[in-house]
Amino acid sequence: DVLGGGTYVERDRLAEVLERVADAFGSASPRAPSPALPAPTPGGRVAANPPAAAAPPATFAALIDHVDASFDAEHGGFGMAPKFPHAAPVHLALALFRQQGSERHRDVAIRTLDAMGWGPLHDDRDGGFFRHCRHRDWSGPEQEKLLDVNAALLALYVDAFETLQLSRYGERVEDVLRYVQTWLADPVDGGWAGSQRADPEYYAAPSSAGTLATIAAP
């Protein structure tokens, strides 16, 4: 059974989280015994137990409300610290603007796109986006750069440019594509590396110090 979950835990908090999970496991009430398994089928495999009754599915409106509730109206983006560049909620906001003319969701999309694209999450030196930021206001970027994050944001800024017709989003599309093809693409064997490792000393040095390609294995 699931006792807890999350998307990211800082290293110095992991022990605390594990202790909480252990406490939850120790205090959990005993589970009801599982029903006996049915007899094996002729092929020797045991058929699965009938699924438990599922909760009724949420309505589309309820899902939108749930996503909207996680929007950070002060700093843009979704969720609190650490702040991740979630693309799916912004795609949803853009779709609601296209389909329903929702100015509120247009504002949600623009505030998030601008906070990500012109804040610490964006690498002004080499282009592309960092993995996430440690603080709610998008400060303290974790400087590892992932292929999947940049691919997701590339598609997001294409969607934003086509939907909102704002030239700055087209410029970010070109920026991300330039980063991916310059730093992650493998011109010899094809494909792309999965990540570029963080290098705080490189980003702390003046930009005239040159460039550094420290790319992890695909």
N, C-alpha and C positions, 0 to 999 in steps of 0.2 A: 504493500500500500504506500501511496505517496504521503510522506510526512512533511514535506516542505519543498521549496523550489526557488529558483532565481536564475538570472542570466549571467551575473558576474559578482564575484566576491573578492574584495581586496585581500591581499596576502595576510595582512596583519589582523584581519577580522575572521579568517577561516577557522581558527581554533574555536572562537566563540560560537560561530555558526554550527560547527560540528557538535559542540556541547549542547546547544539548544535542540538539535535533532536527536541526540542521544536521550535527553530528558523527555522529549516528546514520545520517543519509542518506549521508554521505561514507564511512562504514565498512561500509555494507551490502554484502553479497555480491551480485554481479550476478544478476539474475533469469533464470530459464530463459526462452528465447524462447517467446512465446505461440504456440499452434497457429494455423495459417493459418485465416483466416475462410472460411466456406463461401460458395458462390456466392450472389449476390443472388437473392431470391425474385422471382416475376413482378411484384410490386408495386414492385420496385426497392430494397427494404430488405434489409439483411443480417441473417440469423438470428443469434441470440446463440449464443456458444459454450456447449457443455454445461457445467453447473455442476460445480465440483470436488466431490469427495466430502466431505460434511460430517461433522464429529465427532458421535458419538452424543449425543443430547440428555441433559442432566443430569436426574437423578431429582428428584421433588418434595422428597424428604428432603434431597438434596444442596443444592438451592436454599435451603431453610430454614436449613441449617447455614451456608451462605455468608452469608446475611443476618444470622444470629445472631452470626457472628464479627465483624461490623462494629459491633455494639452497644457503646456506651461505658458500661460498668457504673458508672464513677465519676461521670460528669456527666449521663448520659442522652443520648438521641439516637444517631445513627449516624455513624461516621466521626470524623476528628480535625479539626484546624483547617485552614481556616475551617469553622465548624459551620453546616450548612444544616438547615432544618426539613423533613426528608424525611418525607412523609406515608405513602408506600406501605409501608415496613417496619412502621409502627405499625398500619396497616390489617391487615397480615398477622398481627401479634401478636394483635390483637383477634379476628380470624377463628379463629386457633388456640385461643384461649381459649373462644370460643363452641362450636366444633366438637369440641374434644378436652378441654376443661376444663383446659388447661395453665396452672397457676398461675405458672410461670416466665414465660410470655409475657404474662400479666396484669401481672406486675411490670414487665416491659420496657415495656409500653404506659404504665402509670401513671407510671413514672419519667421517661419521655420527655415525656409530656403535661404533667406538672407542671413540668419544667425549662423547656419552651418557654412555657407559659402563665403562669407566675409567676416569670419571670426577665427578664433584659435584652432578650430577643427581643421581648417584649410591650411595646407602647407604653401605659404607664400613664396618659399624659396624654390622648390622643385615641382610644385603643382600636386594635385591630388589631395586626398583627405586622409587624416590620421584615423586610428581605430575608434577612439572615443575620447571624451573629456572627463576628468575626474570630478569636476564641480558642475553644479546646476546651471551656472551662467556661461557654460562652454569654455571656462578657463581650465588650465592645467591639462593640455592635451597629452594623451598617451601616444607617443610618437611612432609606434609600430604602424605600418600601413599595409592593409590587407587587400588582396585582389577582389574578394567578394564584396567588401564594403565599397570600394571604388566602382566596381561594376554596377552595384545597386544604385549608387548615387549618380552614375553616368546616365542610367535609364531614367532616373527621377528628374534630372535637370533637362533631359530631352522632352519628357512629358510636360514639365513646367514651361519650357520655351514654346512648345506647340500650343499649349492651352492658354497661356497668359500673354504670349507674344511680347515678352520683355527681353530685350537683347542681352542683358547681363547674364541671363540663364543660358543663352546660347554660347556665350563666352566661357562659362564654367564647363559646358559640355566639351568644348575644344581643349580646355585646360586639363580635364580629367583624362581625356583620350590621349593627349600628348604625354601625360605622366605615365599612363599604363604602357604605352607603346615604347617609351624611351627607357623606363626603368624596370619594367616587369616582363616585357616581351622577350622571348628567346629567338633571335634572328637566325640562329644556326639550326637548331633542332625543331623549332616551332613551339607554339604554346606559350604559356606565361608562368612565371614563378608565383607562388601562392601568397608571398608576403615579402616585405622589406623590414628588417629588424629596426627597432628603436635605437637612436644614437644621440643621447642628450648633448654630448660634447660637440657634435657636428652642428646642432642647431643653436648651441650657445655661442659658437664662434661667429665672427663677422661673415656676411655672405660672400665677401671677396676671397674667403679662404679656399674656395673651390667647391667641387661637388664630390659626393661620395656615394657609390652604389654598393650597398650591403644587402644583398638579396638572398633570401632563404631558398632552400631547395623547393621545387614545385611540389 
